[in-house]
Amino acid sequence: MHSLYDNPLVSRYASKEMAENFSDDKKFKTWRKLWIVLAEAQKELGIDISEEQLEQMKSFQNDINYDFALIKEQELRHDVMAHIHAFGEQCPLAMPIIHLGATSAYVGDNTDILVMLDGLELIRKKLVSCIALLTEFAVKYKDIPTLGFTHFQPAQLTTVGKRTCLWIYDLILDLEELEQVFACIRLRGVKGTTGTQASFLTLFNQDHEKVKLLESKIVKKLGFEKVYPVTGQTYSRKLDSRILNLLSSIAQSVGKFSCDLRLLQGLKEMEEPFEDSQIGSSAMPYKRNPMRAERMASIARFVIINSLNPAMTASTQWLERTLDDSANRRIVIPQSFLAADAILNIYMNIAKGLIVYPKVILRRVRDELPFMASEHILMEAVKREGDRQLLHEKLRQHSMEATKLIKLKGEENCLLDLVAKDPAFKISRSELEESLNPVRFIGRAPQQVDEFVEEHVKPMLAGYGHEKTDNAELKV
């Protein structure tokens, strides 16, 4: 057991890959990479930097002297300067040129962008996997009639597969938004202390073209083509807000699925996976609580609420910069990604093992179908020379009687019996039963599943063949 607080997002919920992505080790190694490409580009543009200095820096890029850095940060109260000194302690030849002309945001902001992009790559793979798993499920159950609900009150029939398409489409909307966010992300580049590049202009003796070339070279070395055209000391914090709004959107989709599944599990129509040795309740041995779906809802709520933090940060930045964003961002951005990763892990796990109980579904359909078929019964009786208005009133009375017996005495739905016994309808019990095939009441639900999958889902998934992940295992 740990003697200090241990973040459950890391120890219980998020994947190892996402935790590693937001680790200090990745951050500080990326800082060193940024210092190296800065020095390389400066050398290529004529600054007096030797190959020996560059080689010394490269040899220690991934070998960070953390103990030394920690001591320096306690002394200097500045994490970037502490790591400059730590890097310089290992690379004494290069110490004079490390971080030349740059400000802290050069390593801090560019690293944050690179790390968030890698985080979004992981999120994208899991979104695609959830969509693929749910699509298989939707196709498998596209023809199974089930009771639809509005206001959680019985409504017209749909199918299990058609309902699943609602969950799929929410995730597709999230994936489309993710791609739009991806397309807008650029690097901060090298902008100097207030975004004017004044230090670099001095370094290159007022040569504006070399300053522009420096930034272009650096971003290309990092695999990018563009930078944000204007910044203060930092890139606009609206980027953080947009990215966490995306994560919030994913959490909203996850939350909707979680609510639906818990309702269906309460009806015993569908449920999440439940292992043989799993315990649902410490007090009630029979319980099969939907703990995965409940956990999804709980963590999804955290992601949604967290998206307010970068919105507040973006709206309260002062002029070219203020440091009240820093501590907040250190907490909010990694934890939002870890939480979004966690809920998608659970989603994959559930989607891979969803359990359906068709007989329970059919029983509930049959209990409610006579009410839903009342218009069909009315039309059939009118065709047999009945009076529409008279039949409508009789049908209303019979429906009220059947409902009263269900609610007050717990009896089964007897509407068909009441109609069959009423000579005004001229319809036998067997004819009524035959006419109430649930398939007649599902509309185009199966066809809608086929069309949605063939015209929208499959073409989209074809573009993500390499993106999916099969890792749907949970830690607890």
Summary of the structure (lengths in Angstrom):
residues: 476
radius of gyration: 31.0
end to end distance: 16.1
largest distance: 104.7
contacts: 1493
relative contact order: 0.12
helix: 67%
strand: 4%
